[in-house]
């Protein structure tokens, strides 16, 4: 993979922040830097006489401690992580043979939307497969339950098809239910999709249908976690902000109330105002949908879409016309991740 002239900085970020294998950070091993930790360190470096993370290359723990004015333990942690060069090189070659690439914040292809919306919380490292250019294309996040009601299934498919017709990528979590229904509907209509996955990227790539869409260069899969790590609820929660922050608009098809990944992601997105959040509002929607509208979600009834209006244009006009309802402070319990 090429790093567009930032190879040294990209390597430094990867060495300090990438989880190379499932053992990283466990007892007795050095823990990679989190997004906020890396942002803090990067700021300290740029304010020092070194000026750039590149200067860390080849430095001892004592040199790092003295120049950055940090404690011995933190300097030793940095030096130890920088010493993973051979291990990282072997791992990246192994992943490349499986069709998996890596992007860091230093790369020009890194999605601007993530940096601008998440700032210091944007993942320093992303692993992925498929055309990473899709990460910067206009898109609509479509999220919802793994077991949606029949009307919800229909709406997820319809939105996927409309996105394909207008050249909008469907952005979702690639999980069973609403996510896959919308993504597959778009891909089957010759559209595109971006999946921000919480499962193992390596295992996901073994799916023949997934590989077919990847070969057509209409699907991109990404994860901020090690590609070999299996699914965990924590990973599912951690990837939710990326889904919303990569999108121009988001649509919640179905959500439980006060629980679950869809609720967590939607309430956080509403509070953070990453993008306009629409919520399905046709007949017999789940209670969670109604509660999200009470919290500022924009009601969306696809049957009310004017025939002479494009889907994206309609969403834009609804977002401009929407006046959020006042929200009781005690009604919002969801904190930023």
C-alpha positions as a Markdown table, in Angstrom:
| # | Residue | x | y | z |
|---|---|---|---|---|
| 1 | Unk | 0.0 | 0.0 | 0.0 |
| 2 | Unk | 1.2 | 3.5 | -0.8 |
| 3 | Unk | 1.2 | 6.3 | 1.8 |
| 4 | Unk | 1.3 | 9.3 | -0.5 |
| 5 | Unk | 4.5 | 10.8 | 0.7 |
| 6 | Unk | 3.6 | 10.4 | 4.4 |
| 7 | Unk | 5.1 | 6.9 | 4.8 |
| 8 | Unk | 7.2 | 7.8 | 7.9 |
| 9 | Unk | 4.3 | 9.4 | 9.8 |
| 10 | Unk | 2.0 | 6.6 | 8.8 |
| 11 | Unk | 4.4 | 4.0 | 10.0 |
| 12 | Unk | 4.8 | 5.8 | 13.3 |
| 13 | Unk | 1.0 | 6.0 | 13.8 |
| 14 | Unk | 0.6 | 2.3 | 12.9 |
| 15 | Unk | 3.4 | 1.3 | 15.3 |
| 16 | Unk | 1.9 | 3.3 | 18.2 |
| 17 | Unk | -1.8 | 2.7 | 17.6 |
| 18 | Unk | -2.5 | -0.4 | 15.5 |
| 19 | Unk | -3.6 | -3.5 | 17.4 |
| 20 | Unk | -1.5 | -6.0 | 15.5 |
| 21 | Unk | -3.0 | -9.2 | 17.0 |
| 22 | Unk | -5.5 | -10.4 | 19.6 |
| 23 | Unk | -2.9 | -10.4 | 22.4 |
| 24 | Unk | -2.0 | -6.7 | 22.2 |
| 25 | Unk | -2.7 | -4.9 | 25.4 |
| 26 | Unk | -3.2 | -8.0 | 27.5 |
| 27 | Unk | -1.3 | -8.6 | 30.7 |
| 28 | Unk | 2.4 | -8.3 | 30.3 |
| 29 | Unk | 2.1 | -6.7 | 26.8 |
| 30 | Unk | 2.3 | -3.1 | 25.8 |
| 31 | Unk | -1.1 | -1.5 | 25.1 |
| 32 | Unk | -1.4 | 0.5 | 21.8 |
| 33 | Unk | -2.5 | 4.1 | 22.0 |
| 34 | Unk | -6.2 | 4.9 | 21.9 |
| 35 | Unk | -7.5 | 7.7 | 19.6 |
| 36 | Unk | -7.5 | 10.3 | 22.3 |
| 37 | Unk | -4.1 | 9.2 | 23.7 |
| 38 | Unk | -2.6 | 9.5 | 20.2 |
| 39 | Unk | -4.1 | 12.9 | 19.7 |
| 40 | Unk | -2.6 | 14.1 | 23.0 |
| 41 | Unk | 0.8 | 12.7 | 22.2 |
| 42 | Unk | 0.7 | 14.1 | 18.6 |
| 43 | Unk | 0.0 | 17.6 | 20.0 |
| 44 | Unk | 2.8 | 17.3 | 22.5 |
| 45 | Unk | 5.2 | 16.2 | 19.7 |
| 46 | Unk | 4.2 | 19.0 | 17.3 |
| 47 | Unk | 4.7 | 21.6 | 20.2 |
| 48 | Unk | 8.2 | 20.2 | 20.9 |
| 49 | Unk | 11.3 | 21.0 | 18.9 |
| 50 | Unk | 10.9 | 17.8 | 17.1 |
| 51 | Unk | 7.8 | 19.1 | 15.4 |
| 52 | Unk | 6.7 | 15.9 | 13.7 |
| 53 | Unk | 6.0 | 12.3 | 14.8 |
| 54 | Unk | 8.6 | 11.3 | 12.2 |
| 55 | Unk | 11.3 | 12.4 | 14.8 |
| 56 | Unk | 10.3 | 9.5 | 17.1 |
| 57 | Unk | 12.0 | 7.0 | 14.7 |
| 58 | Unk | 15.1 | 5.5 | 16.3 |
| 59 | Unk | 14.8 | 7.4 | 19.6 |
| 60 | Unk | 15.4 | 5.7 | 22.9 |
| 61 | Unk | 13.0 | 5.9 | 25.9 |
| 62 | Unk | 15.3 | 8.3 | 27.6 |
| 63 | Unk | 15.4 | 10.6 | 24.6 |
| 64 | Unk | 11.7 | 10.5 | 24.3 |
| 65 | Unk | 11.2 | 11.2 | 28.0 |
| 66 | Unk | 13.5 | 14.2 | 27.9 |
| 67 | Unk | 12.3 | 15.8 | 24.7 |
| 68 | Unk | 8.5 | 15.4 | 25.4 |
| 69 | Unk | 8.7 | 15.9 | 29.2 |
| 70 | Unk | 6.7 | 12.8 | 30.0 |
| 71 | Unk | 7.1 | 10.1 | 32.7 |
| 72 | Unk | 9.5 | 7.2 | 32.3 |
| 73 | Unk | 6.7 | 4.7 | 32.0 |
| 74 | Unk | 5.0 | 6.5 | 29.1 |
| 75 | Unk | 8.4 | 7.0 | 27.3 |
| 76 | Unk | 9.1 | 3.3 | 27.8 |
| 77 | Unk | 5.7 | 2.4 | 26.4 |
| 78 | Unk | 6.3 | 4.5 | 23.3 |
| 79 | Unk | 9.8 | 3.0 | 22.7 |
| 80 | Unk | 8.4 | -0.5 | 23.1 |
| 81 | Unk | 5.6 | 0.1 | 20.6 |
| 82 | Unk | 8.1 | 1.6 | 18.1 |
| 83 | Unk | 10.1 | -1.5 | 18.4 |
| 84 | Unk | 7.3 | -3.6 | 16.7 |
| 85 | Unk | 8.6 | -2.7 | 13.2 |
| 86 | Unk | 9.4 | -6.3 | 12.1 |
| 87 | Unk | 6.2 | -7.6 | 13.6 |
| 88 | Unk | 4.1 | -4.9 | 12.0 |
| 89 | Unk | 5.7 | -5.5 | 8.6 |
| 90 | Unk | 5.0 | -9.2 | 8.7 |
| 91 | Unk | 1.4 | -8.6 | 9.8 |
| 92 | Unk | 0.7 | -6.0 | 7.0 |
| 93 | Unk | 2.2 | -8.3 | 4.4 |
| 94 | Unk | -0.1 | -11.1 | 5.7 |
| 95 | Unk | -3.1 | -8.9 | 5.6 |
| 96 | Unk | -2.2 | -7.6 | 2.1 |
| 97 | Unk | -2.2 | -11.2 | 0.8 |
| 98 | Unk | -5.8 | -11.4 | 2.1 |
| 99 | Unk | -6.8 | -8.2 | 0.3 |
| 100 | Unk | -6.8 | -6.0 | 3.5 |
| 101 | Unk | -5.3 | -2.5 | 3.5 |
| 102 | Unk | -4.5 | 0.0 | 6.2 |
| 103 | Unk | -5.1 | 3.7 | 6.3 |
| 104 | Unk | -3.9 | 6.1 | 9.0 |
| 105 | Unk | -4.7 | 9.7 | 9.8 |
| 106 | Unk | -1.6 | 10.8 | 7.9 |
| 107 | Unk | -2.8 | 9.4 | 4.6 |
| 108 | Unk | -4.5 | 11.7 | 2.1 |
| 109 | Unk | -7.2 | 8.9 | 1.5 |
| 110 | Unk | -8.2 | 9.0 | 5.1 |
| 111 | Unk | -11.9 | 10.2 | 5.2 |
| 112 | Unk | -12.1 | 13.9 | 5.9 |
| 113 | Unk | -15.6 | 13.5 | 7.4 |
| 114 | Unk | -14.2 | 11.3 | 10.2 |
| 115 | Unk | -11.5 | 13.8 | 11.1 |
| 116 | Unk | -13.7 | 16.8 | 11.0 |
| 117 | Unk | -16.6 | 15.3 | 13.0 |
| 118 | Unk | -14.7 | 13.1 | 15.5 |
| 119 | Unk | -11.6 | 15.2 | 15.8 |
| 120 | Unk | -9.3 | 13.7 | 18.4 |
| 121 | Unk | -11.6 | 10.6 | 18.7 |
| 122 | Unk | -11.2 | 9.7 | 15.0 |
| 123 | Unk | -9.5 | 6.3 | 14.7 |
| 124 | Unk | -5.7 | 6.7 | 14.1 |
| 125 | Unk | -5.8 | 3.5 | 12.1 |
| 126 | Unk | -8.4 | 1.9 | 9.8 |
| 127 | Unk | -8.2 | -1.6 | 8.2 |
| 128 | Unk | -10.3 | -2.3 | 5.2 |
| 129 | Unk | -11.0 | -4.1 | 2.0 |
| 130 | Unk | -12.4 | -2.9 | -1.3 |
| 131 | Unk | -12.1 | 0.6 | -2.8 |
| 132 | Unk | -11.3 | 3.0 | 0.0 |
| 133 | Unk | -12.4 | 5.9 | -2.2 |
| 134 | Unk | -16.0 | 4.9 | -1.3 |
| 135 | Unk | -15.3 | 6.2 | 2.2 |
| 136 | Unk | -15.3 | 9.8 | 0.9 |
| 137 | Unk | -18.3 | 9.5 | -1.4 |
| 138 | Unk | -21.8 | 10.9 | -0.6 |
| 139 | Unk | -23.7 | 8.4 | 1.4 |
| 140 | Unk | -26.7 | 7.6 | 3.6 |
| 141 | Unk | -26.4 | 5.6 | 6.8 |
| 142 | Unk | -29.1 | 3.0 | 7.1 |
| 143 | Unk | -29.4 | 1.4 | 10.6 |
| 144 | Unk | -31.8 | -0.7 | 12.5 |
| 145 | Unk | -32.7 | -3.9 | 14.3 |
| 146 | Unk | -31.4 | -7.3 | 13.4 |
| 147 | Unk | -35.0 | -8.5 | 13.5 |
| 148 | Unk | -37.1 | -5.7 | 11.9 |
| 149 | Unk | -40.8 | -5.9 | 11.4 |
| 150 | Unk | -42.0 | -6.7 | 7.8 |
| 151 | Unk | -42.6 | -3.0 | 7.0 |
| 152 | Unk | -39.2 | -2.2 | 8.3 |
| 153 | Unk | -37.7 | -4.8 | 6.0 |
| 154 | Unk | -39.5 | -3.3 | 3.0 |
| 155 | Unk | -38.3 | 0.3 | 3.9 |
| 156 | Unk | -34.7 | -0.8 | 4.3 |
| 157 | Unk | -34.7 | -2.4 | 0.8 |
| 158 | Unk | -36.5 | 0.6 | -0.7 |
| 159 | Unk | -34.0 | 3.0 | 0.7 |
| 160 | Unk | -31.1 | 0.9 | -0.5 |
| 161 | Unk | -32.6 | 0.9 | -4.0 |
| 162 | Unk | -33.2 | 4.7 | -4.0 |
| 163 | Unk | -29.6 | 5.3 | -2.9 |
| 164 | Unk | -28.3 | 3.1 | -5.8 |
| 165 | Unk | -30.5 | 5.0 | -8.3 |
| 166 | Unk | -29.0 | 8.4 | -7.1 |
| 167 | Unk | -25.4 | 7.3 | -6.7 |
| 168 | Unk | -25.4 | 7.5 | -2.9 |
| 169 | Unk | -23.5 | 4.8 | -1.0 |
| 170 | Unk | -25.4 | 2.9 | 1.7 |
| 171 | Unk | -23.3 | 3.1 | 4.9 |
| 172 | Unk | -24.1 | 0.6 | 7.6 |
| 173 | Unk | -22.8 | -2.0 | 10.0 |
| 174 | Unk | -23.2 | -5.0 | 7.7 |
| 175 | Unk | -25.0 | -6.9 | 10.5 |
| 176 | Unk | -28.0 | -9.2 | 9.9 |
| 177 | Unk | -31.3 | -7.4 | 9.5 |
| 178 | Unk | -31.7 | -3.8 | 8.4 |
| 179 | Unk | -28.0 | -3.3 | 7.7 |
| 180 | Unk | -27.6 | -6.1 | 5.2 |
| 181 | Unk | -31.0 | -5.6 | 3.7 |
| 182 | Unk | -30.3 | -2.0 | 2.7 |
| 183 | Unk | -26.7 | -2.7 | 1.6 |
| 184 | Unk | -27.6 | -5.7 | -0.5 |
| 185 | Unk | -30.5 | -3.9 | -2.1 |
| 186 | Unk | -28.2 | -1.1 | -3.2 |
| 187 | Unk | -25.5 | -3.5 | -4.4 |
| 188 | Unk | -28.0 | -5.6 | -6.4 |
| 189 | Unk | -29.2 | -2.4 | -8.1 |
| 190 | Unk | -25.5 | -1.7 | -9.2 |
| 191 | Unk | -25.1 | 0.8 | -6.3 |
| 192 | Unk | -22.4 | 0.9 | -3.7 |
| 193 | Unk | -22.1 | 0.3 | 0.0 |
| 194 | Unk | -19.7 | 0.8 | 2.9 |
| 195 | Unk | -19.8 | -1.6 | 5.8 |
| 196 | Unk | -18.3 | -0.6 | 9.2 |
| 197 | Unk | -18.1 | -4.0 | 10.7 |
| 198 | Unk | -17.8 | -5.2 | 14.3 |
| 199 | Unk | -17.1 | -8.8 | 13.3 |
| 200 | Unk | -13.7 | -10.2 | 12.1 |
| 201 | Unk | -12.8 | -8.6 | 8.8 |
| 202 | Unk | -10.7 | -11.6 | 7.9 |
| 203 | Unk | -13.7 | -14.0 | 8.5 |
| 204 | Unk | -16.1 | -11.7 | 6.7 |
| 205 | Unk | -14.0 | -11.8 | 3.5 |
| 206 | Unk | -14.5 | -15.5 | 3.3 |
| 207 | Unk | -18.1 | -15.0 | 2.4 |
| 208 | Unk | -18.4 | -15.6 | -1.4 |
| 209 | Unk | -21.1 | -13.0 | -1.9 |
| 210 | Unk | -19.0 | -10.4 | -0.1 |
| 211 | Unk | -16.0 | -11.2 | -2.2 |
| 212 | Unk | -18.1 | -10.9 | -5.4 |
| 213 | Unk | -19.2 | -7.4 | -4.5 |
| 214 | Unk | -15.6 | -6.5 | -3.5 |
| 215 | Unk | -14.3 | -7.7 | -6.9 |
| 216 | Unk | -16.9 | -5.5 | -8.5 |
| 217 | Unk | -15.4 | -2.5 | -6.6 |
| 218 | Unk | -18.8 | -1.4 | -5.3 |
| 219 | Unk | -18.3 | -2.5 | -1.7 |
| 220 | Unk | -15.8 | -1.4 | 1.0 |
| 221 | Unk | -15.6 | -2.9 | 4.4 |
| 222 | Unk | -13.7 | -1.1 | 7.2 |
| 223 | Unk | -12.9 | -1.6 | 10.9 |
| 224 | Unk | -10.9 | 0.4 | 13.4 |
| 225 | Unk | -10.0 | -2.9 | 15.2 |
| 226 | Unk | -7.6 | -5.7 | 14.4 |
| 227 | Unk | -8.9 | -7.5 | 11.4 |
| 228 | Unk | -8.6 | -10.9 | 13.2 |
| 229 | Unk | -10.6 | -9.9 | 16.3 |
| 230 | Unk | -14.1 | -11.6 | 16.5 |
| 231 | Unk | -17.3 | -9.7 | 17.2 |
| 232 | Unk | -17.9 | -8.2 | 20.6 |
| 233 | Unk | -20.7 | -5.9 | 21.8 |
| 234 | Unk | -18.1 | -3.4 | 22.7 |
| 235 | Unk | -16.8 | -3.3 | 19.1 |
| 236 | Unk | -20.4 | -2.9 | 17.9 |
| 237 | Unk | -20.8 | 0.2 | 20.1 |
| 238 | Unk | -17.4 | 1.5 | 19.2 |
| 239 | Unk | -18.0 | 1.4 | 15.4 |
| 240 | Unk | -21.4 | 3.2 | 15.6 |
| 241 | Unk | -20.0 | 6.7 | 15.4 |
| 242 | Unk | -18.1 | 5.9 | 12.3 |
| 243 | Unk | -21.3 | 4.9 | 10.5 |
| 244 | Unk | -22.9 | 8.2 | 11.2 |
| 245 | Unk | -19.8 | 10.3 | 10.6 |
| 246 | Unk | -19.1 | 8.8 | 7.2 |
| 247 | Unk | -22.7 | 9.7 | 6.1 |
| 248 | Unk | -24.4 | 12.8 | 4.8 |
| 249 | Unk | -27.7 | 11.7 | 6.2 |
| 250 | Unk | -28.8 | 8.8 | 8.5 |
| 251 | Unk | -32.0 | 6.9 | 8.6 |
| 252 | Unk | -33.1 | 4.7 | 11.5 |
| 253 | Unk | -35.5 | 2.0 | 10.3 |
| 254 | Unk | -36.3 | 0.4 | 13.6 |
| 255 | Unk | -35.0 | 0.7 | 17.1 |
| 256 | Unk | -35.7 | -0.6 | 20.6 |
| 257 | Unk | -36.1 | 2.0 | 23.3 |
| 258 | Unk | -33.4 | 2.7 | 25.9 |
| 259 | Unk | -31.3 | -0.3 | 24.9 |
| 260 | Unk | -29.3 | -1.9 | 22.0 |
| 261 | Unk | -26.8 | -0.7 | 19.5 |
| 262 | Unk | -29.2 | 1.1 | 17.2 |
| 263 | Unk | -30.6 | 3.2 | 20.1 |
| 264 | Unk | -27.1 | 3.9 | 21.4 |
| 265 | Unk | -25.8 | 5.0 | 18.0 |
| 266 | Unk | -28.8 | 7.1 | 17.2 |
| 267 | Unk | -29.0 | 9.0 | 20.5 |
| 268 | Unk | -25.3 | 9.7 | 20.4 |
| 269 | Unk | -25.6 | 11.0 | 16.8 |
| 270 | Unk | -28.5 | 13.2 | 17.7 |
| 271 | Unk | -26.7 | 14.7 | 20.6 |
| 272 | Unk | -23.5 | 15.1 | 18.6 |
| 273 | Unk | -25.2 | 16.5 | 15.5 |
| 274 | Unk | -22.9 | 14.7 | 13.2 |
| 275 | Unk | -25.5 | 14.6 | 10.4 |
| 276 | Unk | -29.3 | 14.9 | 10.0 |
| 277 | Unk | -30.9 | 11.8 | 11.6 |
| 278 | Unk | -34.2 | 10.6 | 10.1 |
| 279 | Unk | -36.4 | 8.1 | 11.8 |
| 280 | Unk | -39.0 | 5.9 | 10.1 |
| 281 | Unk | -42.4 | 7.3 | 11.1 |
| 282 | Unk | -45.0 | 5.3 | 9.2 |
| 283 | Unk | -47.6 | 3.0 | 10.7 |
| 284 | Unk | -46.9 | 0.8 | 13.7 |
| 285 | Unk | -43.2 | 1.7 | 14.1 |
| 286 | Unk | -41.3 | 0.4 | 17.2 |
| 287 | Unk | -41.5 | 2.4 | 20.4 |
| 288 | Unk | -37.8 | 3.3 | 20.0 |
| 289 | Unk | -38.6 | 5.1 | 16.8 |
| 290 | Unk | -41.1 | 7.3 | 18.5 |
| 291 | Unk | -38.7 | 8.1 | 21.4 |
| 292 | Unk | -36.0 | 9.0 | 18.9 |
| 293 | Unk | -38.3 | 11.5 | 17.2 |
| 294 | Unk | -39.0 | 13.0 | 20.6 |
| 295 | Unk | -35.3 | 13.4 | 21.0 |
| 296 | Unk | -34.9 | 15.4 | 17.8 |
| 297 | Unk | -35.0 | 12.7 | 15.1 |
| 298 | Unk | -36.6 | 13.9 | 11.8 |
| 299 | Unk | -39.8 | 11.9 | 11.0 |
| 300 | Unk | -39.6 | 10.1 | 7.7 |
| 301 | Unk | -42.5 | 8.5 | 5.8 |
| 302 | Unk | -41.4 | 7.3 | 2.4 |
| 303 | Unk | -45.0 | 7.2 | 1.2 |
| 304 | Unk | -45.0 | 11.0 | 1.5 |
| 305 | Unk | -42.1 | 11.6 | -0.9 |
| 306 | Unk | -43.2 | 13.8 | -3.9 |
| 307 | Unk | -43.0 | 12.0 | -7.2 |
| 308 | Unk | -41.1 | 14.8 | -8.9 |
| 309 | Unk | -38.4 | 15.1 | -6.2 |
| 310 | Unk | -35.2 | 13.1 | -6.0 |
| 311 | Unk | -34.5 | 11.2 | -2.8 |
| 312 | Unk | -31.4 | 13.2 | -1.7 |
| 313 | Unk | -33.1 | 16.5 | -2.5 |
| 314 | Unk | -36.1 | 15.4 | -0.5 |
| 315 | Unk | -34.0 | 14.5 | 2.5 |
| 316 | Unk | -32.2 | 17.8 | 2.3 |
| 317 | Unk | -35.4 | 19.8 | 2.2 |
| 318 | Unk | -36.8 | 17.9 | 5.2 |
| 319 | Unk | -33.7 | 18.5 | 7.2 |
| 320 | Unk | -33.8 | 22.3 | 6.4 |
| 321 | Unk | -37.5 | 22.5 | 7.4 |
| 322 | Unk | -37.2 | 20.4 | 10.6 |
| 323 | Unk | -37.4 | 22.2 | 13.9 |
| 324 | Unk | -36.3 | 19.9 | 16.7 |
| 325 | Unk | -38.7 | 19.4 | 19.6 |
| 326 | Unk | -37.5 | 20.6 | 23.0 |
| 327 | Unk | -36.0 | 17.7 | 24.9 |
| 328 | Unk | -36.3 | 17.3 | 28.6 |
| 329 | Unk | -32.7 | 17.1 | 30.1 |
| 330 | Unk | -33.7 | 14.0 | 32.2 |
| 331 | Unk | -34.8 | 12.2 | 29.0 |
| 332 | Unk | -31.3 | 12.0 | 27.6 |
| 333 | Unk | -29.1 | 9.5 | 29.4 |
| 334 | Unk | -26.8 | 8.5 | 26.6 |
| 335 | Unk | -23.3 | 9.9 | 27.0 |
| 336 | Unk | -20.7 | 10.3 | 24.2 |
| 337 | Unk | -18.5 | 7.2 | 23.9 |
